[in-house]
Amino acid sequence: MTRIRLVIGDPESGKTTQLELSEQYSRTLHGKLIGEIVEGSSLGLGGYQFKITGGSDGDGAPMRPDVHGAVRKRPLLSGGIGYQPQNKGERRRRRVRGNEITDEIVQVNVKIVTHGETDLLELIEKSSS
C-alpha cells in the first residue's frame, strides 16, 4: 500500500500546500472519483471540505475525468489533461489513468470547497507531529 501525497489548492489565496497522508488516511480516498467532495475529518483536517480535481500514478500518468474506472489506457487525445497539441488539429495517443483513486495513485490534487475555523497550516503541523 502506497502513501498518497495530497496537493491542496486554496482558490481564495491562490496557494497550494502539500501533505503526505498516512496509510490510514490514504485508504479513505480509495474508490473516490474525480469531482467528489471529501470531508476533511476523514483526512485528519477537520472542518474543511475538499473537491478531488485530479492526480497521477507512480509513472506520472495523469488522471482524466473522462476515462472511467481504475484503468490505464492510451486514448486518442486532441487536447486537455495529458496532452497539449502543438498544432491545430493534432491528435496523439497518450497513456492516462482513469478517474478512480486506486493503490497505483501516488498524488491526489484537491481544492478547498469549505474552509474550517482553524488555519490549514496549523492542522497540517498538528497531524505531522
Backbone as CSV, one residue per row, in Angstrom:
resi,resn,N_x,N_y,N_z,CA_x,CA_y,CA_z,C_x,C_y,C_z
1,MET,0.851,-1.188,0.000,0.000,0.000,0.000,0.885,1.235,0.000
2,THR,0.618,2.126,-0.916,1.412,3.351,-1.008,0.735,4.481,-0.256
3,ARG,1.562,5.380,0.209,1.037,6.578,0.850,0.785,7.612,-0.222
4,ILE,-0.276,8.360,-0.062,-0.674,9.338,-1.058,-0.203,10.726,-0.643
5,ARG,0.349,11.456,-1.615,0.684,12.868,-1.401,-0.534,13.680,-1.812
6,LEU,-1.029,14.489,-0.906,-2.198,15.326,-1.147,-1.728,16.735,-1.471
7,VAL,-2.121,17.246,-2.631,-1.786,18.613,-3.021,-3.066,19.422,-2.882
8,ILE,-3.072,20.341,-1.908,-4.271,21.099,-1.559,-4.163,22.501,-2.150
9,GLY,-5.109,22.846,-3.014,-5.159,24.177,-3.601,-6.204,25.031,-2.906
10,ASP,-5.850,26.257,-2.602,-6.772,27.187,-1.961,-7.160,28.262,-2.976
11,PRO,-8.402,28.218,-3.501,-8.810,29.205,-4.509,-8.820,30.643,-3.997
12,GLU,-9.008,30.843,-2.690,-9.064,32.197,-2.138,-7.695,32.877,-2.140
13,SER,-6.675,32.140,-1.697,-5.340,32.737,-1.620,-4.506,32.444,-2.868
14,GLY,-4.872,31.411,-3.620,-4.102,31.036,-4.795,-2.867,30.217,-4.472
15,LYS,-2.732,29.751,-3.232,-1.561,28.990,-2.816,-1.891,27.503,-2.743
16,THR,-0.845,26.672,-2.883,-1.011,25.236,-2.724,-0.134,24.746,-1.583
17,THR,-0.583,23.665,-0.962,0.125,23.055,0.147,0.185,21.561,-0.099
18,GLN,1.327,20.952,0.198,1.458,19.502,0.043,1.476,18.843,1.403
19,LEU,0.867,17.650,1.453,0.778,16.895,2.689,0.863,15.424,2.344
20,GLU,1.758,14.698,3.001,1.839,13.257,2.788,0.924,12.590,3.812
21,LEU,-0.066,11.859,3.302,-1.047,11.218,4.172,-0.513,9.900,4.707
22,SER,-0.915,9.556,5.930,-0.575,8.241,6.469,-1.401,7.190,5.733
23,GLU,-1.043,5.928,5.908,-1.762,4.853,5.213,-3.232,4.812,5.618
24,GLN,-3.522,5.121,6.850,-4.908,5.122,7.336,-5.739,6.145,6.561
25,TYR,-5.225,7.356,6.418,-5.960,8.392,5.699,-5.954,8.144,4.196
26,SER,-4.884,7.516,3.678,-4.818,7.199,2.247,-5.921,6.225,1.861
27,ARG,-6.225,5.284,2.748,-7.276,4.292,2.457,-8.649,4.932,2.295
28,THR,-8.890,6.046,2.973,-10.211,6.679,2.883,-10.460,7.267,1.494
29,LEU,-9.389,7.541,0.739,-9.551,8.093,-0.602,-9.772,7.020,-1.669
30,HIS,-9.445,5.770,-1.364,-9.577,4.698,-2.356,-11.028,4.518,-2.773
31,GLY,-11.238,4.429,-4.074,-12.580,4.271,-4.617,-13.283,5.579,-4.928
32,LYS,-12.709,6.694,-4.503,-13.305,8.007,-4.797,-13.020,8.379,-6.243
33,LEU,-13.889,9.218,-6.816,-13.764,9.650,-8.203,-13.425,11.132,-8.277
34,ILE,-12.870,11.542,-9.422,-12.613,12.959,-9.655,-13.949,13.695,-9.628
35,GLY,-14.011,14.793,-8.908,-15.230,15.582,-8.798,-15.992,15.345,-7.511
36,GLU,-15.656,14.294,-6.757,-16.342,14.017,-5.496,-15.854,14.967,-4.402
37,ILE,-16.742,15.214,-3.444,-16.420,16.037,-2.275,-15.995,15.111,-1.143
38,VAL,-14.874,15.443,-0.490,-14.336,14.634,0.603,-14.334,15.476,1.864
39,GLU,-14.818,14.910,2.961,-14.789,15.595,4.252,-13.361,15.628,4.776
40,GLY,-12.945,16.772,5.266,-11.592,16.922,5.794,-11.346,16.087,7.027
41,SER,-12.388,15.803,7.799,-12.207,14.998,9.013,-11.736,13.590,8.674
42,SER,-12.084,13.068,7.490,-11.635,11.726,7.103,-10.163,11.735,6.690
43,LEU,-9.578,12.930,6.538,-8.162,13.069,6.184,-7.347,13.679,7.313
44,GLY,-7.969,13.883,8.467,-7.285,14.489,9.593,-7.270,16.000,9.545
45,LEU,-8.122,16.594,8.701,-8.189,18.052,8.564,-9.623,18.504,8.813
46,GLY,-10.084,18.361,10.049,-11.462,18.642,10.417,-11.920,20.047,10.109
47,GLY,-13.170,20.172,9.680,-13.762,21.460,9.381,-13.661,21.858,7.927
48,TYR,-12.820,21.193,7.173,-12.629,21.522,5.758,-13.365,20.519,4.879
49,GLN,-13.720,20.950,3.684,-14.239,20.060,2.651,-13.400,20.275,1.404
50,PHE,-13.081,19.168,0.721,-12.225,19.222,-0.454,-12.917,18.578,-1.645
51,LYS,-12.637,19.101,-2.828,-13.124,18.512,-4.077,-11.923,17.920,-4.799
52,ILE,-12.020,16.646,-5.198,-10.939,15.977,-5.909,-10.907,16.511,-7.343
53,THR,-9.745,17.032,-7.762,-9.629,17.615,-9.094,-8.737,16.806,-10.028
54,GLY,-7.976,15.847,-9.501,-7.111,15.043,-10.361,-6.050,14.339,-9.562
55,GLY,-5.006,13.907,-10.274,-3.906,13.209,-9.634,-3.043,12.530,-10.669
56,SER,-2.095,11.700,-10.190,-1.238,10.954,-11.100,-0.740,9.695,-10.411
57,ASP,-0.296,8.731,-11.251,0.208,7.477,-10.699,1.725,7.545,-10.549
58,GLY,2.340,6.448,-10.146,3.772,6.414,-9.892,4.617,6.661,-11.118
59,ASP,4.097,6.383,-12.302,4.831,6.611,-13.550,4.587,8.000,-14.121
60,GLY,3.752,8.805,-13.480,3.488,10.152,-13.946,2.296,10.290,-14.871
61,ALA,1.560,9.204,-15.098,0.380,9.277,-15.957,-0.729,10.028,-15.223
62,PRO,-1.272,11.090,-15.821,-2.296,11.881,-15.142,-3.663,11.202,-15.162
63,MET,-4.474,11.522,-14.170,-5.857,11.036,-14.130,-6.717,11.953,-14.993
64,ARG,-7.618,11.359,-15.776,-8.543,12.142,-16.605,-9.963,11.849,-16.161
65,PRO,-10.786,12.883,-16.009,-12.165,12.663,-15.563,-13.034,11.956,-16.595
66,ASP,-12.650,11.965,-17.874,-13.479,11.327,-18.900,-13.076,9.884,-19.194
67,VAL,-12.048,9.348,-18.512,-11.677,7.933,-18.624,-12.213,7.264,-17.369
68,HIS,-13.225,6.428,-17.517,-13.933,5.869,-16.370,-13.253,4.621,-15.814
69,GLY,-13.269,4.520,-14.488,-12.760,3.343,-13.805,-11.344,3.517,-13.303
70,ALA,-10.781,2.384,-12.869,-9.436,2.370,-12.295,-8.457,1.797,-13.304
71,VAL,-8.540,2.236,-14.540,-7.767,1.649,-15.627,-6.660,2.588,-16.088
72,ARG,-5.760,2.012,-16.877,-4.709,2.782,-17.537,-4.879,2.537,-19.024
73,LYS,-5.145,3.595,-19.782,-5.452,3.460,-21.200,-4.580,4.377,-22.040
74,ARG,-4.660,4.170,-23.359,-3.977,5.027,-24.325,-4.997,5.578,-25.319
75,PRO,-5.864,6.490,-24.878,-6.862,7.035,-25.804,-6.236,8.038,-26.774
76,LEU,-6.935,8.276,-27.864,-6.531,9.275,-28.842,-6.996,10.637,-28.332
77,LEU,-6.042,11.504,-27.990,-6.355,12.792,-27.372,-6.102,13.935,-28.339
78,SER,-6.979,14.924,-28.275,-6.794,16.117,-29.092,-6.521,17.341,-28.217
79,GLY,-6.337,17.133,-26.940,-6.040,18.226,-26.018,-6.564,17.917,-24.634
80,GLY,-6.300,18.805,-23.721,-6.774,18.624,-22.358,-5.710,18.004,-21.478
81,ILE,-6.136,17.344,-20.425,-5.234,16.758,-19.446,-4.433,15.635,-20.095
82,GLY,-3.121,15.708,-19.989,-2.257,14.671,-20.513,-1.697,14.944,-21.889
83,TYR,-2.217,15.941,-22.615,-1.695,16.247,-23.943,-2.078,17.657,-24.364
84,GLN,-1.074,18.443,-24.720,-1.287,19.788,-25.243,-0.710,19.812,-26.667
85,PRO,-1.566,19.814,-27.685,-1.078,19.757,-29.065,-0.313,21.025,-29.446
86,GLN,0.683,20.844,-30.301,1.490,21.972,-30.762,0.849,22.676,-31.960
87,ASN,0.112,21.907,-32.766,-0.521,22.449,-33.972,-2.019,22.192,-33.933
88,LYS,-2.772,23.023,-34.616,-4.221,22.881,-34.664,-4.602,21.562,-35.343
89,GLY,-5.506,20.826,-34.708,-5.992,19.568,-35.267,-5.128,18.363,-34.970
90,GLU,-4.030,18.554,-34.281,-3.117,17.455,-33.979,-3.708,16.552,-32.898
91,ARG,-3.560,15.233,-33.078,-4.041,14.259,-32.093,-2.957,13.211,-31.866
92,ARG,-2.881,12.703,-30.636,-1.889,11.687,-30.294,-2.474,10.724,-29.268
93,ARG,-1.920,9.518,-29.258,-2.259,8.560,-28.203,-1.315,8.810,-27.033
94,ARG,-1.880,8.982,-25.861,-1.098,9.207,-24.651,-1.628,8.306,-23.542
95,ARG,-0.712,7.858,-22.689,-1.092,6.986,-21.578,-1.656,7.846,-20.447
96,VAL,-2.882,7.540,-20.028,-3.540,8.266,-18.937,-4.203,7.267,-18.000
97,ARG,-4.555,7.745,-16.821,-5.252,6.949,-15.809,-6.729,7.279,-15.817
98,GLY,-7.525,6.362,-15.295,-8.952,6.586,-15.134,-9.235,7.538,-13.993
99,ASN,-10.520,7.792,-13.747,-10.908,8.803,-12.766,-11.106,8.262,-11.354
100,GLU,-10.745,7.019,-11.099,-10.921,6.414,-9.770,-9.572,6.280,-9.068
101,ILE,-9.540,6.609,-7.778,-8.309,6.519,-6.990,-8.101,5.079,-6.547
102,THR,-6.907,4.535,-6.850,-6.553,3.155,-6.502,-5.192,3.138,-5.808
103,ASP,-4.652,1.928,-5.584,-3.333,1.778,-4.964,-2.217,2.373,-5.808
104,GLU,-2.392,2.418,-7.131,-1.337,2.909,-8.009,-1.200,4.431,-7.989
105,ILE,-2.201,5.128,-7.508,-2.177,6.589,-7.472,-1.270,7.043,-6.328
106,VAL,-0.320,7.939,-6.635,0.607,8.422,-5.609,0.366,9.885,-5.259
107,GLN,-0.332,10.620,-6.132,-0.620,12.025,-5.856,-2.071,12.318,-6.186
108,VAL,-2.752,12.998,-5.269,-4.140,13.412,-5.488,-4.203,14.922,-5.313
109,ASN,-4.786,15.589,-6.297,-4.951,17.038,-6.246,-6.369,17.355,-5.789
110,VAL,-6.490,18.242,-4.813,-7.800,18.656,-4.308,-7.831,20.173,-4.192
111,LYS,-9.039,20.729,-4.160,-9.178,22.153,-3.871,-10.140,22.309,-2.715
112,ILE,-9.952,23.363,-1.950,-10.780,23.618,-0.782,-12.132,24.146,-1.240
113,VAL,-13.203,23.496,-0.755,-14.563,23.940,-1.053,-15.110,24.732,0.131
114,THR,-14.895,24.204,1.342,-15.356,24.849,2.565,-14.182,24.986,3.521
115,HIS,-13.936,26.201,3.989,-12.847,26.455,4.934,-13.307,26.143,6.351
116,GLY,-12.374,25.639,7.155,-12.644,25.380,8.557,-12.289,26.592,9.400
117,GLU,-12.523,26.461,10.701,-12.229,27.559,11.613,-10.730,27.705,11.857
118,THR,-10.017,26.576,11.908,-8.585,26.583,12.159,-7.837,26.758,10.844
119,ASP,-6.699,27.436,10.894,-5.879,27.618,9.709,-5.359,26.258,9.233
120,LEU,-5.316,26.061,7.930,-4.918,24.787,7.347,-3.489,24.408,7.716
121,LEU,-2.575,25.362,7.718,-1.178,25.071,8.049,-1.031,24.588,9.491
122,GLU,-1.840,25.122,10.404,-1.801,24.657,11.794,-2.269,23.217,11.890
123,LEU,-3.330,22.860,11.154,-3.812,21.483,11.163,-2.783,20.520,10.593
124,ILE,-2.090,20.936,9.542,-1.084,20.086,8.929,0.077,19.868,9.878
125,GLU,0.498,20.904,10.579,1.580,20.759,11.560,1.193,19.826,12.692
126,LYS,-0.062,19.909,13.147,-0.536,19.025,14.215,-0.572,17.577,13.748
127,SER,-1.033,17.344,12.523,-1.150,15.968,12.041,0.215,15.353,11.743
128,SER,1.217,16.167,11.387,2.538,15.617,11.071,3.366,15.370,12.321
129,SER,3.038,16.003,13.429,3.824,15.814,14.645,3.277,14.740,15.533
